């Protein structure tokens, strides 16, 4: 039994299989949604498919590495990770290093690849918060010594990301920070107070520029703003309506023919809906739901506070990205530019998502190994108790000498 325990890798096959399926599906949908743009822009119908395939291979290798790298080492690496994240965000503002796309400086170029540092900051902030809050359990109910100090680092991340500007990513990091603080045991009054203050600050920031306010409220009246900020959402509505229940058929999308901007990135879910209908959308969300549920189970089973908070943080980030993107595509939330996990084109997002899943798989391996070890120890203990009882029954009783015996 002990030899089998040592040989077992404790791999979470449900998690890995689901990730593989939705990743391949996403790769296929990127080809379908981008081959027209690829041919028109680069003269190659598989341009975006080829690049995403490269990223997928790299990401799969990194997933394997992080799945077997003990997550507990991130405790010691946490300060280095925070410093690295800040350096990456500052590099974007350096002339000649930061790369401008549509007026936003969110990328840097390394070895010919565009890297989006804010994607790595998402994961870095989760690791940092899980580490710090796991150490503050004894006084997590105290605001100034327990809850507030880690959030100051998050505020630094937020300010640097907003300078790009990238409101969607910055907001998702703040939301995940609040949820991790909640799971760590912080008082609800403290979190509600901080949340209200953050919402007030975001609202006033949005009001400071007309285009930001249009972005935030334009989704409510897209047809009135069809010629400007509502155009993308209106085209998304048309794609969803065209798809219906079963879809127009794979590769048969009309909106990807230069009607829907960013069809293979932020709005790929609309193309899935148009080509595969409600059935295709249901498939995507079932896969995502399986991953999220597995992540929650992993976090709940992990007896290490750091590992548990780390797992929950990864699940929160994945869930928020999914909700933000689906909400933007369907018009229930403002358009934030958040990619859909595993589906949207983008190397940085895919890589960080796979690294996060690798860490989650490693937490799962550790939790499962410890669970099986506890079961073995309990069985061994029960066997020893049973053996002791049998021995005591079979042992003949010796006569007891009393004061009356001679």
Buried (B, 14 or more C-beta within 10 A) or exposed (E): EEEEEEEEEBBBEBBBEBBEBBBEBBBEBBBBBBBBBBEEEEEEBBBBBBBBBEBBEBBBEBBBEBBEEEBBEBBEBBEEBBEBBBEBBBBBEEEEBBBEEEEBBBBBEEEEBBBBBBBBBBBBBBBBBBBBBBEBEEEBBBBEEBBBEBBEBBBBBBEBBBBBBBBBBBBBBBBBBBBBBBBBBBBEEBBEEBEEEBEEEBEEBBEEEEEBBBBBEBBEEBEEBBEEBBBBBBBBBBBBEBBEEEBBEEEBBBBBEEBBBBBBBBBBBBBBBBBBBBBBBEBBBEBBEBBBBBBBBBBEBBEBBBBBBBBBBBBBBBBBBBBBBBBBBBBEBBBBBBBBBBBBBBBBBBBBBBBBBBBBBBBBBBBBBBBBEEEBEEEEEEEEEEEEEEEEEEEEEEEEEEEEEE
